[in-house]
Amino acid sequence: MNNATKILLSGCNGKMGRAISRLASMDDSVEIVGGLDINTAEEFGYPVFSEPGKVNVDCDVIVDFSNHAALEGVLELARSKKIPAVIATTGLLATQIELMHESAKYVAIFHSANMSIGVNLLIDLVQRAARALGEDFDIEIVEKHHNQKLDAPSGTALAIADALKEVRDCETQYVYERQSVRRKRTTSEIGIHSIRGGNIIGDHDVLFCGQNEVITVSHSAASRDVFATGALRAAKFIAKKPAGLYSMNDLINE
């Protein structure tokens, strides 16, 4: 495994971290050489550090699937050691996104609100639909996740909305709930709705609602493995890249 991409996995003992570790153990092109987590149990045979300052292993890339509160420490480690980083953590604050953009001036940063190739294809498809359908179709986004997810709406739903906003000719505003205001829907709105229940991994539906017809573009994740696979692909993609901010579009287009 001398040519394997060496990964430091932040959030290694979370649900996504375990999925990545399991898949990486079956992939000779990657090797997880260390983990970062407040839970320092060593379940997969690599050392686990409680904070970035304690990391003492060499790696080619950091993959961050931890809580967004840990992002600053991860980015500081990436900048100080000149280690490219894949940021897959959701629920980022505006200040954290700014910090990520600032860090990308010094080191390669890969960021995606969703690591699934399928979701990123969905984003491309709904942009095409929005261009073709125009203002005659109202757009509503429905996202469904498990009952343990902390943030709402999902980062993916917001990424879809942002992508749609980019290609719309009209003014766009996001509406997250309708019960507080009694008024008709306007063409400028994109409705974003969140459902939390059970163990739903992640479902996203984008509805284009016109006169006498509705077009729905959907993606459903049956397993966390789809995100883990995307994260490992991103790690291999970003490991040798120069400083800059990269996205799933860059990976797909390459």
Contacts in CASP RR format, 6 or more apart in sequence:
PFRMAT RR
TARGET T0000
AUTHOR 0000-0000-0000
METHOD contacts of the structure
MODEL  1
MNNATKILLSGCNGKMGRAISRLASMDDSVEIVGGLDINTAEEFGYPVFS
EPGKVNVDCDVIVDFSNHAALEGVLELARSKKIPAVIATTGLLATQIELM
HESAKYVAIFHSANMSIGVNLLIDLVQRAARALGEDFDIEIVEKHHNQKL
DAPSGTALAIADALKEVRDCETQYVYERQSVRRKRTTSEIGIHSIRGGNI
IGDHDVLFCGQNEVITVSHSAASRDVFATGALRAAKFIAKKPAGLYSMND
LINE
1 28 0 8 1.000
1 31 0 8 1.000
3 29 0 8 1.000
4 28 0 8 1.000
4 29 0 8 1.000
4 30 0 8 1.000
4 31 0 8 1.000
5 29 0 8 1.000
5 30 0 8 1.000
5 31 0 8 1.000
5 60 0 8 1.000
5 61 0 8 1.000
5 235 0 8 1.000
5 236 0 8 1.000
5 239 0 8 1.000
6 30 0 8 1.000
6 31 0 8 1.000
6 32 0 8 1.000
6 33 0 8 1.000
6 58 0 8 1.000
6 59 0 8 1.000
6 60 0 8 1.000
6 61 0 8 1.000
7 24 0 8 1.000
7 30 0 8 1.000
7 31 0 8 1.000
7 32 0 8 1.000
7 33 0 8 1.000
7 34 0 8 1.000
7 59 0 8 1.000
7 60 0 8 1.000
7 61 0 8 1.000
7 62 0 8 1.000
7 63 0 8 1.000
7 232 0 8 1.000
7 235 0 8 1.000
8 32 0 8 1.000
8 33 0 8 1.000
8 34 0 8 1.000
8 35 0 8 1.000
8 36 0 8 1.000
8 55 0 8 1.000
8 57 0 8 1.000
8 59 0 8 1.000
8 61 0 8 1.000
8 62 0 8 1.000
8 63 0 8 1.000
8 83 0 8 1.000
9 17 0 8 1.000
9 20 0 8 1.000
9 21 0 8 1.000
9 32 0 8 1.000
9 34 0 8 1.000
9 35 0 8 1.000
9 36 0 8 1.000
9 62 0 8 1.000
9 63 0 8 1.000
9 65 0 8 1.000
10 35 0 8 1.000
10 36 0 8 1.000
10 37 0 8 1.000
10 62 0 8 1.000
10 63 0 8 1.000
10 64 0 8 1.000
10 65 0 8 1.000
10 66 0 8 1.000
10 70 0 8 1.000
10 74 0 8 1.000
11 17 0 8 1.000
11 35 0 8 1.000
11 36 0 8 1.000
11 37 0 8 1.000
11 64 0 8 1.000
11 65 0 8 1.000
11 66 0 8 1.000
11 67 0 8 1.000
11 70 0 8 1.000
12 18 0 8 1.000
12 20 0 8 1.000
12 21 0 8 1.000
12 32 0 8 1.000
12 34 0 8 1.000
12 35 0 8 1.000
12 36 0 8 1.000
12 37 0 8 1.000
12 44 0 8 1.000
12 46 0 8 1.000
12 48 0 8 1.000
13 37 0 8 1.000
13 39 0 8 1.000
13 41 0 8 1.000
13 43 0 8 1.000
13 48 0 8 1.000
14 37 0 8 1.000
14 39 0 8 1.000
14 65 0 8 1.000
15 224 0 8 1.000
16 65 0 8 1.000
16 88 0 8 1.000
16 224 0 8 1.000
16 227 0 8 1.000
16 228 0 8 1.000
16 231 0 8 1.000
17 65 0 8 1.000
17 228 0 8 1.000
18 43 0 8 1.000
18 44 0 8 1.000
19 224 0 8 1.000
19 225 0 8 1.000
19 227 0 8 1.000
19 228 0 8 1.000
20 32 0 8 1.000
20 63 0 8 1.000
20 65 0 8 1.000
20 228 0 8 1.000
20 231 0 8 1.000
20 232 0 8 1.000
21 32 0 8 1.000
21 43 0 8 1.000
21 44 0 8 1.000
22 44 0 8 1.000
22 228 0 8 1.000
23 225 0 8 1.000
23 228 0 8 1.000
23 229 0 8 1.000
23 232 0 8 1.000
24 30 0 8 1.000
24 31 0 8 1.000
24 32 0 8 1.000
24 232 0 8 1.000
25 32 0 8 1.000
25 44 0 8 1.000
27 232 0 8 1.000
29 236 0 8 1.000
30 232 0 8 1.000
30 235 0 8 1.000
30 236 0 8 1.000
32 44 0 8 1.000
32 46 0 8 1.000
33 46 0 8 1.000
33 57 0 8 1.000
33 58 0 8 1.000
33 59 0 8 1.000
34 46 0 8 1.000
34 47 0 8 1.000
34 48 0 8 1.000
34 49 0 8 1.000
34 55 0 8 1.000
34 57 0 8 1.000
34 59 0 8 1.000
35 46 0 8 1.000
35 47 0 8 1.000
35 48 0 8 1.000
35 49 0 8 1.000
35 55 0 8 1.000
36 48 0 8 1.000
36 49 0 8 1.000
36 50 0 8 1.000
36 51 0 8 1.000
36 52 0 8 1.000
36 55 0 8 1.000
36 66 0 8 1.000
36 70 0 8 1.000
36 74 0 8 1.000
37 48 0 8 1.000
37 50 0 8 1.000
37 66 0 8 1.000
38 50 0 8 1.000
39 48 0 8 1.000
40 48 0 8 1.000
40 49 0 8 1.000
40 50 0 8 1.000
41 48 0 8 1.000
42 48 0 8 1.000
47 57 0 8 1.000
49 55 0 8 1.000
49 56 0 8 1.000
51 73 0 8 1.000
52 73 0 8 1.000
52 74 0 8 1.000
52 76 0 8 1.000
52 77 0 8 1.000
53 77 0 8 1.000
55 77 0 8 1.000
59 83 0 8 1.000
60 83 0 8 1.000
60 84 0 8 1.000
60 235 0 8 1.000
60 239 0 8 1.000
60 240 0 8 1.000
61 83 0 8 1.000
61 84 0 8 1.000
61 85 0 8 1.000
61 86 0 8 1.000
61 235 0 8 1.000
61 238 0 8 1.000
61 239 0 8 1.000
62 74 0 8 1.000
62 77 0 8 1.000
62 78 0 8 1.000
62 83 0 8 1.000
62 84 0 8 1.000
62 85 0 8 1.000
62 86 0 8 1.000
63 85 0 8 1.000
63 86 0 8 1.000
63 88 0 8 1.000
63 231 0 8 1.000
63 232 0 8 1.000
63 234 0 8 1.000
63 235 0 8 1.000
64 70 0 8 1.000
64 71 0 8 1.000
64 74 0 8 1.000
64 85 0 8 1.000
64 86 0 8 1.000
64 87 0 8 1.000
64 88 0 8 1.000
64 89 0 8 1.000
65 88 0 8 1.000
65 89 0 8 1.000
65 231 0 8 1.000
66 74 0 8 1.000
66 89 0 8 1.000
67 89 0 8 1.000
68 89 0 8 1.000
68 90 0 8 1.000
68 91 0 8 1.000
68 92 0 8 1.000
68 93 0 8 1.000
68 96 0 8 1.000
70 89 0 8 1.000
71 87 0 8 1.000
71 89 0 8 1.000
71 92 0 8 1.000
71 96 0 8 1.000
71 99 0 8 1.000
71 100 0 8 1.000
72 96 0 8 1.000
72 99 0 8 1.000
74 85 0 8 1.000
74 87 0 8 1.000
75 85 0 8 1.000
75 99 0 8 1.000
75 100 0 8 1.000
75 103 0 8 1.000
75 109 0 8 1.000
77 83 0 8 1.000
78 84 0 8 1.000
78 85 0 8 1.000
78 103 0 8 1.000
78 107 0 8 1.000
78 109 0 8 1.000
79 103 0 8 1.000
79 106 0 8 1.000
79 107 0 8 1.000
82 106 0 8 1.000
82 107 0 8 1.000
83 107 0 8 1.000
84 107 0 8 1.000
84 108 0 8 1.000
84 109 0 8 1.000
84 110 0 8 1.000
84 238 0 8 1.000
84 239 0 8 1.000
84 240 0 8 1.000
84 241 0 8 1.000
85 103 0 8 1.000
85 107 0 8 1.000
85 108 0 8 1.000
85 109 0 8 1.000
85 110 0 8 1.000
85 238 0 8 1.000
86 110 0 8 1.000
86 111 0 8 1.000
86 231 0 8 1.000
86 234 0 8 1.000
86 235 0 8 1.000
86 238 0 8 1.000
87 100 0 8 1.000
87 109 0 8 1.000
87 110 0 8 1.000
87 111 0 8 1.000
88 112 0 8 1.000
88 115 0 8 1.000
88 227 0 8 1.000
88 231 0 8 1.000
88 234 0 8 1.000
90 113 0 8 1.000
90 151 0 8 1.000
90 154 0 8 1.000
90 155 0 8 1.000
90 156 0 8 1.000
91 150 0 8 1.000
91 151 0 8 1.000
91 155 0 8 1.000
92 100 0 8 1.000
100 109 0 8 1.000
100 111 0 8 1.000
100 245 0 8 1.000
101 245 0 8 1.000
103 109 0 8 1.000
104 243 0 8 1.000
104 244 0 8 1.000
104 245 0 8 1.000
105 243 0 8 1.000
105 244 0 8 1.000
106 243 0 8 1.000
107 243 0 8 1.000
107 244 0 8 1.000
108 238 0 8 1.000
108 241 0 8 1.000
108 242 0 8 1.000
108 243 0 8 1.000
108 244 0 8 1.000
108 246 0 8 1.000
109 238 0 8 1.000
109 244 0 8 1.000
109 245 0 8 1.000
109 246 0 8 1.000
110 234 0 8 1.000
110 237 0 8 1.000
110 238 0 8 1.000
110 246 0 8 1.000
110 247 0 8 1.000
110 250 0 8 1.000
110 251 0 8 1.000
111 245 0 8 1.000
111 246 0 8 1.000
111 247 0 8 1.000
112 120 0 8 1.000
112 159 0 8 1.000
112 234 0 8 1.000
112 247 0 8 1.000
112 248 0 8 1.000
113 154 0 8 1.000
113 155 0 8 1.000
113 156 0 8 1.000
113 158 0 8 1.000
113 159 0 8 1.000
114 120 0 8 1.000
114 155 0 8 1.000
114 156 0 8 1.000
114 159 0 8 1.000
114 227 0 8 1.000
114 248 0 8 1.000
115 226 0 8 1.000
115 227 0 8 1.000
115 228 0 8 1.000
115 229 0 8 1.000
115 230 0 8 1.000
115 231 0 8 1.000
115 234 0 8 1.000
115 248 0 8 1.000
116 219 0 8 1.000
116 221 0 8 1.000
116 226 0 8 1.000
116 227 0 8 1.000
116 230 0 8 1.000
117 226 0 8 1.000
117 230 0 8 1.000
117 233 0 8 1.000
117 248 0 8 1.000
117 252 0 8 1.000
118 219 0 8 1.000
118 226 0 8 1.000
119 156 0 8 1.000
119 204 0 8 1.000
119 219 0 8 1.000
119 221 0 8 1.000
120 248 0 8 1.000
120 249 0 8 1.000
120 252 0 8 1.000
121 252 0 8 1.000
122 160 0 8 1.000
122 204 0 8 1.000
122 206 0 8 1.000
122 217 0 8 1.000
122 218 0 8 1.000
122 219 0 8 1.000
123 159 0 8 1.000
123 160 0 8 1.000
123 163 0 8 1.000
125 217 0 8 1.000
126 160 0 8 1.000
126 163 0 8 1.000
126 164 0 8 1.000
126 206 0 8 1.000
126 217 0 8 1.000
127 163 0 8 1.000
127 164 0 8 1.000
127 166 0 8 1.000
127 167 0 8 1.000
129 206 0 8 1.000
129 208 0 8 1.000
129 215 0 8 1.000
129 217 0 8 1.000
130 139 0 8 1.000
130 164 0 8 1.000
130 167 0 8 1.000
130 168 0 8 1.000
130 208 0 8 1.000
131 167 0 8 1.000
133 208 0 8 1.000
133 210 0 8 1.000
133 215 0 8 1.000
134 168 0 8 1.000
134 169 0 8 1.000
135 168 0 8 1.000
135 169 0 8 1.000
135 170 0 8 1.000
135 187 0 8 1.000
136 210 0 8 1.000
136 211 0 8 1.000
137 208 0 8 1.000
137 209 0 8 1.000
137 210 0 8 1.000
137 215 0 8 1.000
138 185 0 8 1.000
138 187 0 8 1.000
138 189 0 8 1.000
138 208 0 8 1.000
138 209 0 8 1.000
138 210 0 8 1.000
139 164 0 8 1.000
139 189 0 8 1.000
139 190 0 8 1.000
139 191 0 8 1.000
139 206 0 8 1.000
139 207 0 8 1.000
139 208 0 8 1.000
139 209 0 8 1.000
140 190 0 8 1.000
140 191 0 8 1.000
140 192 0 8 1.000
140 193 0 8 1.000
140 206 0 8 1.000
140 207 0 8 1.000
140 209 0 8 1.000
141 153 0 8 1.000
141 157 0 8 1.000
141 160 0 8 1.000
141 161 0 8 1.000
141 190 0 8 1.000
141 191 0 8 1.000
141 192 0 8 1.000
141 193 0 8 1.000
141 204 0 8 1.000
141 205 0 8 1.000
141 206 0 8 1.000
141 207 0 8 1.000
142 193 0 8 1.000
142 195 0 8 1.000
142 203 0 8 1.000
142 204 0 8 1.000
142 205 0 8 1.000
142 207 0 8 1.000
143 153 0 8 1.000
143 154 0 8 1.000
143 156 0 8 1.000
143 157 0 8 1.000
143 192 0 8 1.000
143 193 0 8 1.000
143 194 0 8 1.000
143 195 0 8 1.000
143 202 0 8 1.000
143 203 0 8 1.000
143 204 0 8 1.000
143 205 0 8 1.000
144 194 0 8 1.000
144 195 0 8 1.000
144 196 0 8 1.000
144 197 0 8 1.000
144 200 0 8 1.000
144 202 0 8 1.000
144 203 0 8 1.000
144 204 0 8 1.000
145 154 0 8 1.000
145 194 0 8 1.000
145 195 0 8 1.000
145 196 0 8 1.000
145 197 0 8 1.000
145 200 0 8 1.000
145 201 0 8 1.000
145 202 0 8 1.000
145 203 0 8 1.000
146 196 0 8 1.000
146 197 0 8 1.000
146 198 0 8 1.000
146 199 0 8 1.000
146 200 0 8 1.000
146 201 0 8 1.000
146 202 0 8 1.000
147 196 0 8 1.000
147 197 0 8 1.000
147 198 0 8 1.000
147 199 0 8 1.000
149 196 0 8 1.000
152 194 0 8 1.000
152 196 0 8 1.000
153 176 0 8 1.000
153 192 0 8 1.000
153 193 0 8 1.000
153 194 0 8 1.000
154 194 0 8 1.000
154 202 0 8 1.000
154 204 0 8 1.000
156 204 0 8 1.000
157 192 0 8 1.000
157 194 0 8 1.000
157 204 0 8 1.000
158 192 0 8 1.000
160 204 0 8 1.000
160 206 0 8 1.000
161 174 0 8 1.000
161 190 0 8 1.000
161 191 0 8 1.000
161 192 0 8 1.000
164 172 0 8 1.000
164 190 0 8 1.000
164 206 0 8 1.000
165 172 0 8 1.000
165 190 0 8 1.000
170 187 0 8 1.000
170 188 0 8 1.000
171 188 0 8 1.000
172 188 0 8 1.000
172 189 0 8 1.000
172 190 0 8 1.000
173 188 0 8 1.000
173 189 0 8 1.000
173 190 0 8 1.000
174 189 0 8 1.000
174 190 0 8 1.000
174 191 0 8 1.000
174 192 0 8 1.000
175 189 0 8 1.000
175 190 0 8 1.000
175 191 0 8 1.000
175 192 0 8 1.000
176 191 0 8 1.000
176 192 0 8 1.000
176 193 0 8 1.000
176 194 0 8 1.000
201 221 0 8 1.000
201 222 0 8 1.000
201 223 0 8 1.000
201 224 0 8 1.000
202 220 0 8 1.000
202 221 0 8 1.000
203 218 0 8 1.000
203 219 0 8 1.000
203 220 0 8 1.000
203 221 0 8 1.000
204 218 0 8 1.000
204 219 0 8 1.000
204 220 0 8 1.000
205 216 0 8 1.000
205 217 0 8 1.000
205 218 0 8 1.000
206 216 0 8 1.000
206 217 0 8 1.000
206 218 0 8 1.000
207 214 0 8 1.000
207 215 0 8 1.000
207 216 0 8 1.000
208 214 0 8 1.000
208 215 0 8 1.000
208 216 0 8 1.000
208 217 0 8 1.000
221 227 0 8 1.000
233 251 0 8 1.000
234 248 0 8 1.000
234 251 0 8 1.000
237 246 0 8 1.000
237 250 0 8 1.000
237 251 0 8 1.000
237 254 0 8 1.000
238 246 0 8 1.000
END
